Amino acid sequence: MTAILLFLGLSIVALFVFLQHPLFGSKPEGERLIRMQQSKNYKNGQFHNLSNTPALAEGVTYFSALKEMLFPKTLYTKPTDSIPFVKTNLSTLDKNTDYLVWFGHSSYFMMIDQTSYLIDPVLTKNASPLYGTNVAFKGADTYHYDVLPAIDVLLLTHDHYDHLDYTTFKNLKHKVSRIICPLGVGAHLEYWGYPKERITELDWYENVSLTAETKITATPARHFSGRGFKRNNTLWASYVLETAALKLYIGGDSGYDSHFKTIGNQFGPFDLAFLENGQYDYKWKYIHMLPDEVVKASNDLQAKRFFPVHNAKFKLANHAWKEPLEKVNAYSLQQNNSKMIHPKIGEVVYLNQPEQTFEKWWEKVN
């Protein structure tokens, strides 16, 4: 009994020490917390979705979900071959050309009107606070923070580890001019040494103008947040990026809901919509879209093209690694919808060339 108590005591102490690591960030306080409390999306000490959003679907228990995660029956959840990629030198690309380069999962770099944007950067090999528990697939680990040029605007959708990576942010500090993020997320960034004046935090439907012709509006998503045991102590968001020649929808993680149609009616049509497609499961269908819902959301948004991201880099759910791409492509074709784009990691997508075509690269990978 003494040995058991000693072990439990040491475990509690070890956990407490581990939770003090800066990667967990910091909770919002002071003026930041007061502003959060004034949001109509904040009540009873946390943020809420527009619709009731259970963490798990009806009939699913945490025990059954955990059991399936620990003892999965799904095959090919990780590729046996390397994910194909294109090695692009971002520093030599023409700044006068509007383009994007995807790094896998939900991280990508864009150049629009000579302004550089970086979205949800996770440019290390790990998407977890526990090193080695969510390692990037071979080939999807090609791009790191040291290859990035200067970043004019770093855009964050929420504070989960697979979208907001401490190591990446620690090493990007000298390259970033401005960060736009949802309410509360700035607490993490200030704790990591980013100056307060560089951070703009937005509530849903608040906007900021970068220039006379460029505006970013935070819009709703159906998801959750949190880097510790407490959920929803910061906001999550999608964004509308409007420039002189382009209108983009930058979706973070989100379950399907009526907000897509609302955003499409208010801001659409969009030249391109980034929509999450991967790491889904019927058990948590309210916080991550299933592939058929991705196509539905693109239609609701009135998107001329859509890019299914949140796949091809990490195993965060029990589906075959390339199933998201296979299924969303199939659903898109069933609806005679040819709007899906699917570049390789590192391949340059020219935003003003809607006729650009892409190889179905996942078909060649086991």
C-alpha positions as CSV (number, residue, x, y, z in Angstrom):
1,M,0.0,0.0,0.0
2,T,2.8,2.4,0.8
3,A,4.4,1.7,-2.6
4,I,1.1,2.4,-4.4
5,L,0.6,5.6,-2.5
6,L,4.1,6.7,-3.2
7,F,3.7,5.9,-6.9
8,L,0.4,7.9,-7.1
9,G,2.0,10.8,-5.3
10,L,5.0,10.9,-7.6
11,S,2.6,10.6,-10.6
12,I,0.6,13.6,-9.5
13,V,3.7,15.7,-8.9
14,A,5.1,14.7,-12.3
15,L,1.8,15.6,-14.0
16,F,1.7,19.0,-12.1
17,V,5.3,19.8,-13.2
18,F,4.5,18.7,-16.8
19,L,1.5,21.0,-17.0
20,Q,3.7,24.0,-16.1
21,H,5.5,23.6,-19.5
22,P,4.9,26.7,-21.7
23,L,3.5,24.7,-24.5
24,F,0.2,24.6,-22.7
25,G,0.0,28.3,-23.0
26,S,-1.8,30.7,-20.5
27,K,-5.4,31.3,-19.6
28,P,-6.9,34.7,-20.4
29,E,-7.0,37.2,-17.6
30,G,-7.6,40.9,-17.0
31,E,-8.8,43.1,-19.9
32,R,-8.7,40.2,-22.2
33,L,-11.0,38.1,-20.0
34,I,-13.4,41.1,-19.6
35,R,-13.7,41.5,-23.3
36,M,-14.4,37.8,-23.7
37,Q,-17.1,38.0,-21.1
38,Q,-18.8,40.7,-23.1
39,S,-19.1,38.5,-26.1
40,K,-22.6,37.2,-26.8
41,N,-21.0,33.8,-27.6
42,Y,-19.6,33.6,-24.0
43,K,-21.7,32.5,-21.0
44,N,-21.2,30.5,-17.8
45,G,-17.4,30.8,-18.1
46,Q,-17.0,29.5,-21.6
47,F,-17.7,30.0,-25.3
48,H,-20.6,28.2,-27.0
49,N,-21.5,27.2,-30.5
50,L,-24.5,28.7,-32.3
51,S,-26.2,25.3,-32.1
52,N,-26.2,22.8,-29.3
53,T,-23.0,20.8,-30.0
54,P,-22.5,17.6,-28.0
55,A,-18.9,16.4,-27.9
56,L,-20.1,12.9,-28.8
57,A,-23.0,11.7,-31.0
58,E,-26.1,10.2,-29.5
59,G,-25.5,6.7,-28.1
60,V,-21.7,7.0,-27.9
61,T,-19.9,6.9,-24.6
62,Y,-16.5,8.2,-23.7
63,F,-15.5,4.7,-22.8
64,S,-16.4,3.3,-26.2
65,A,-14.7,6.1,-28.0
66,L,-11.5,5.7,-26.0
67,K,-11.6,1.9,-26.5
68,E,-11.8,2.3,-30.3
69,M,-8.9,4.8,-30.2
70,L,-6.7,2.6,-28.2
71,F,-7.6,-0.7,-29.9
72,P,-8.5,0.4,-33.5
73,K,-9.7,-2.1,-36.1
74,T,-9.3,0.2,-39.1
75,L,-6.6,-0.7,-41.5
76,Y,-4.2,1.7,-43.3
77,T,-4.6,4.6,-40.9
78,K,-1.0,5.6,-41.8
79,P,0.6,5.4,-45.3
80,T,3.2,2.7,-45.8
81,D,4.8,4.8,-48.6
82,S,5.9,8.4,-48.4
83,I,3.4,11.1,-49.1
84,P,4.4,12.8,-52.4
85,F,5.5,16.4,-52.1
86,V,7.0,19.2,-54.2
87,K,10.0,21.0,-52.8
88,T,9.3,24.6,-53.4
89,N,11.6,27.5,-52.4
90,L,9.1,30.0,-51.0
91,S,11.7,32.8,-50.9
92,T,12.1,32.7,-54.7
93,L,8.5,32.7,-55.7
94,D,7.2,35.9,-57.4
95,K,5.6,38.2,-54.9
96,N,3.5,39.7,-57.6
97,T,1.7,36.4,-58.2
98,D,-1.2,35.3,-56.0
99,Y,-0.6,31.8,-54.9
100,L,-0.8,29.3,-52.0
101,V,1.4,26.4,-50.9
102,W,0.0,23.7,-48.6
103,F,2.2,22.0,-46.0
104,G,-0.2,19.2,-45.1
105,H,-3.1,19.1,-42.6
106,S,-4.4,22.7,-42.1
107,S,-1.1,24.6,-42.5
108,Y,-0.6,26.7,-45.7
109,F,1.2,29.8,-46.9
110,M,-0.4,32.4,-49.3
111,M,0.8,35.4,-51.2
112,I,-2.0,37.8,-52.2
113,D,-1.4,41.4,-53.4
114,Q,2.2,41.1,-52.2
115,T,1.1,40.3,-48.7
116,S,2.1,37.0,-47.1
117,Y,-0.3,34.9,-45.0
118,L,0.4,31.9,-42.9
119,I,-2.5,29.8,-41.6
120,D,-2.5,27.5,-38.6
121,P,1.2,26.6,-38.8
122,V,2.3,23.2,-37.4
123,L,5.7,22.9,-39.0
124,T,7.2,20.3,-36.7
125,K,6.8,16.5,-36.7
126,N,4.5,16.3,-33.8
127,A,0.8,17.4,-33.2
128,S,0.5,16.7,-29.5
129,P,1.8,17.9,-26.2
130,L,3.4,14.4,-25.7
131,Y,6.3,14.1,-28.1
132,G,6.1,11.1,-30.4
133,T,2.4,10.5,-30.0
134,N,1.2,12.2,-33.2
135,V,4.0,12.0,-35.6
136,A,3.7,13.4,-39.2
137,F,3.7,10.9,-42.0
138,K,6.8,10.5,-44.0
139,G,6.8,13.0,-46.8
140,A,4.4,15.3,-45.0
141,D,7.2,16.4,-42.6
142,T,9.1,18.2,-45.4
143,Y,8.4,21.8,-44.6
144,H,9.6,23.4,-41.4
145,Y,9.5,26.8,-39.9
146,D,13.0,27.7,-41.0
147,V,12.1,27.6,-44.7
148,L,9.4,30.3,-44.3
149,P,10.0,33.9,-45.5
150,A,8.7,36.9,-43.6
151,I,5.1,36.6,-42.6
152,D,2.9,39.7,-42.8
153,V,-0.2,38.1,-41.4
154,L,-0.4,34.9,-39.3
155,L,-4.0,33.7,-39.1
156,L,-5.1,31.3,-36.4
157,T,-8.5,29.5,-36.3
158,H,-8.3,28.0,-32.7
159,D,-5.8,26.8,-30.1
160,H,-5.7,23.0,-30.6
161,Y,-2.2,21.5,-30.8
162,D,-2.7,20.5,-34.5
163,H,-3.3,24.1,-35.4
164,L,-1.3,26.1,-32.9
165,D,2.1,24.5,-32.3
166,Y,4.3,25.9,-29.6
167,T,7.6,24.9,-31.2
168,T,6.6,26.5,-34.5
169,F,5.5,29.7,-32.9
170,K,8.6,29.9,-30.7
171,N,10.8,29.8,-33.8
172,L,8.7,32.1,-36.0
173,K,8.7,35.0,-33.6
174,H,11.2,37.1,-35.5
175,K,9.4,36.5,-38.8
176,V,5.8,37.5,-37.9
177,S,4.6,41.1,-38.2
178,R,1.0,40.6,-37.2
179,I,-1.3,37.8,-35.8
180,I,-5.1,37.6,-36.1
181,C,-6.8,35.1,-33.9
182,P,-10.1,34.4,-32.1
183,L,-10.8,35.9,-28.7
184,G,-8.6,34.7,-25.9
185,V,-6.0,33.0,-28.0
186,G,-3.7,36.0,-27.7
187,A,-3.1,34.9,-24.1
188,H,-1.0,32.0,-25.3
189,L,0.9,34.1,-27.8
190,E,1.8,36.9,-25.2
191,Y,2.9,34.2,-22.8
192,W,5.2,32.9,-25.6
193,G,6.8,36.3,-26.0
194,Y,4.7,37.9,-28.9
195,P,4.2,41.6,-28.3
196,K,0.6,42.6,-27.5
197,E,0.5,45.2,-30.2
198,R,1.1,42.6,-32.9
199,I,-2.0,40.6,-31.9
200,T,-5.5,41.3,-33.0
201,E,-8.3,39.1,-31.4
202,L,-11.7,38.9,-33.0
203,D,-15.1,37.8,-32.1
204,W,-17.4,36.3,-34.7
205,Y,-18.4,38.9,-37.3
206,E,-15.8,41.4,-36.1
207,N,-13.4,42.5,-38.8
208,V,-10.1,44.2,-39.4
209,S,-8.9,46.1,-42.5
210,L,-5.3,45.4,-43.5
211,T,-5.4,48.0,-46.4
212,A,-8.1,50.0,-48.1
213,E,-8.9,47.0,-50.2
214,T,-8.2,44.0,-47.9
215,K,-10.4,43.0,-45.0
216,I,-10.5,39.9,-42.7
217,T,-13.7,39.0,-40.9
218,A,-14.0,36.4,-38.2
219,T,-17.0,34.1,-38.8
220,P,-18.5,31.2,-36.8
221,A,-17.4,27.6,-36.8
222,R,-18.9,24.6,-35.0
223,H,-16.1,23.2,-32.9
224,F,-14.4,23.7,-29.5
225,S,-11.1,24.8,-28.0
226,G,-8.6,24.1,-25.2
227,R,-5.0,23.1,-24.5
228,G,-5.5,21.6,-21.0
229,F,-8.3,19.9,-19.1
230,K,-10.7,22.9,-19.5
231,R,-12.5,23.3,-22.8
232,N,-13.8,26.4,-24.6
233,N,-11.9,29.0,-22.6
234,T,-10.9,30.6,-25.9
235,L,-13.0,31.1,-29.1
236,W,-12.7,29.2,-32.4
237,A,-13.4,30.7,-35.8
238,S,-13.4,30.6,-39.5
239,Y,-12.5,33.7,-41.6
240,V,-13.5,35.6,-44.7
241,L,-10.5,37.2,-46.5
242,E,-11.6,39.9,-49.0
243,T,-9.0,41.5,-51.3
244,A,-9.2,43.6,-54.4
245,A,-9.4,40.6,-56.7
246,L,-10.1,37.6,-54.5
247,K,-12.6,36.4,-51.8
248,L,-11.5,33.4,-49.8
249,Y,-13.2,31.4,-47.0
250,I,-10.7,30.1,-44.5
251,G,-12.4,27.4,-42.5
252,G,-10.9,26.0,-39.4
253,D,-12.2,22.8,-37.8
254,S,-16.0,22.7,-37.9
255,G,-18.9,20.3,-37.8
256,Y,-21.6,20.9,-40.5
257,D,-24.3,23.4,-39.5
258,S,-26.4,26.3,-40.9
259,H,-23.5,28.8,-40.5
260,F,-22.1,27.8,-43.8
261,K,-25.2,28.9,-45.7
262,T,-25.4,32.1,-43.6
263,I,-21.8,33.0,-44.4
264,G,-22.4,32.1,-48.1
265,N,-25.4,34.4,-48.3
266,Q,-23.7,37.3,-46.5
267,F,-20.2,37.1,-48.1
268,G,-20.3,34.7,-51.0
269,P,-19.7,33.7,-53.7
270,F,-16.1,32.7,-52.8
271,D,-13.3,32.1,-55.2
272,L,-11.9,29.4,-53.0
273,A,-13.0,27.8,-49.7
274,F,-10.7,25.9,-47.4
275,L,-12.7,23.2,-45.6
276,E,-11.6,20.5,-43.2
277,N,-11.9,17.0,-44.4
278,G,-10.2,14.4,-42.3
279,Q,-9.9,13.2,-38.7
280,Y,-13.6,12.7,-38.7
281,D,-15.8,10.0,-37.1
282,Y,-19.5,9.5,-36.8
283,K,-18.9,9.5,-33.0
284,W,-17.9,13.2,-33.1
285,K,-19.9,14.3,-36.2
286,Y,-21.0,17.5,-34.5
287,I,-17.4,18.9,-34.3
288,H,-15.9,17.6,-37.5
289,M,-17.5,17.3,-40.9
290,L,-18.0,14.0,-42.7
291,P,-16.9,14.0,-46.4
292,D,-20.3,14.4,-47.9
293,E,-20.9,17.4,-45.6
294,V,-17.7,19.0,-47.0
295,V,-19.3,19.1,-50.5
296,K,-22.5,20.3,-49.0
297,A,-20.7,23.1,-47.1
298,S,-18.9,24.2,-50.3
299,N,-22.2,24.6,-52.0
300,D,-23.7,26.5,-49.1
301,L,-20.8,28.9,-49.2
302,Q,-21.3,29.4,-53.0
303,A,-17.6,28.4,-53.5
304,K,-16.3,28.4,-57.0
305,R,-13.6,26.0,-55.8
306,F,-12.9,24.2,-52.5
307,F,-9.7,22.7,-51.0
308,P,-10.2,19.8,-48.5
309,V,-7.5,20.2,-45.9
310,H,-7.0,18.7,-42.4
311,N,-5.7,15.4,-43.9
312,A,-2.6,13.7,-45.2
313,K,-0.2,14.5,-42.3
314,F,-1.3,13.2,-39.0
315,K,-3.4,10.2,-37.7
316,L,-6.0,11.8,-35.4
317,A,-9.0,9.5,-36.2
318,N,-9.7,5.9,-37.1
319,H,-10.2,6.1,-40.8
320,A,-7.8,5.0,-43.5
321,W,-5.4,7.9,-44.1
322,K,-6.6,8.6,-47.7
323,E,-10.3,7.9,-47.2
324,P,-11.1,11.6,-46.7
325,L,-9.7,12.4,-50.2
326,E,-11.3,9.4,-51.8
327,K,-14.7,10.0,-50.4
328,V,-14.9,13.8,-50.8
329,N,-13.7,13.3,-54.4
330,A,-16.4,10.7,-55.0
331,Y,-19.2,12.8,-53.4
332,S,-18.1,15.8,-55.5
333,L,-18.2,13.8,-58.7
334,Q,-21.6,12.3,-57.8
335,Q,-23.0,15.9,-57.6
336,N,-21.3,16.8,-60.9
337,N,-19.2,19.1,-58.9
338,S,-15.8,19.8,-60.4
339,K,-14.8,22.4,-57.9
340,M,-12.4,20.4,-55.7
341,I,-8.7,21.1,-55.9
342,H,-6.2,18.7,-54.5
343,P,-2.5,19.8,-54.8
344,K,0.4,17.9,-53.4
345,I,2.1,19.2,-50.4
346,G,4.4,22.0,-51.6
347,E,2.8,22.3,-55.0
348,V,2.1,25.9,-56.0
349,V,-1.6,26.7,-56.5
350,Y,-2.2,29.8,-58.6
351,L,-5.2,31.6,-57.1
352,N,-6.0,33.5,-60.2
353,Q,-5.9,30.5,-62.5
354,P,-9.1,28.5,-61.8
355,E,-8.4,26.2,-64.8
356,Q,-5.3,24.8,-63.1
357,T,-5.5,21.0,-62.7
358,F,-4.1,18.6,-60.2
359,E,-3.1,15.0,-60.1
360,K,-5.0,12.6,-57.8
361,W,-1.8,11.9,-56.1
362,W,-3.2,9.8,-53.3
363,E,-4.1,7.0,-55.7
364,K,-0.4,6.2,-56.1
365,V,0.3,5.9,-52.4
366,N,-0.4,2.8,-50.2
